[in-house]
Structures are given as structure tokens and as C-alpha cells.
Amino acid sequence: MDAMARMDRSVDTVVHDLKIVLTRSRQLEQEIAKLERSSPGDVRLLQMNELLADLQARIEGIEAFVQACKKRAHREEHPVDDIDLWM
């Protein structure tokens, strides 16, 4: 397997894991929503939702960055070695 194929496989694994993390965080979001219905206005639950939203945004940002790295590595005009420095 050449270096580009190994990189693609690694990127796909990272993206897959990030999607799992996002799925779990959305499940957690649903559980927090259930708690909010039984305890409306609970400041702790509001804070948890804010933290969770921040976490989800950061995970989505990491996923976009990894995908951008992969696309950049596949472009002909940039040397493949450059991707290691960029990442």
C-alpha cells in the first residue's frame, strides 16, 4: 500500500471516529433535553447544553480540517510532503 492510500485510510478512520463521537454527543443532547423537561430552568443543564454545543462545533471543525488536509494532499500542485508540515 502506498503512502497516499495509507493516509486516506487513516483519514477515513479518523472521520469515522469523529462521526461516532458526534452521534454520541447528540444522544447525550437528547438525554439532557429529557432532564430539562423535568427540571425546567436548571442552570446546570443549560450549562451542559452550552458545553455540548461547543464540543459538537469543535468536533465538526476537526472533521472539516481533516477532510481539507486530505483534499490538499490529493491536489497535484502541492507536493505530498507538504501535508505533513501543514497538519
Buried (B, 14 or more C-beta within 10 A) or exposed (E): EEEEEEBBEEBEEBBEEBEEBBEEBEEBBEEBEEEBEEEEEEEEBEEBBEEBEEBBEEBEEBBEEBBEBBEBBEEEEEEEEEBEEEE
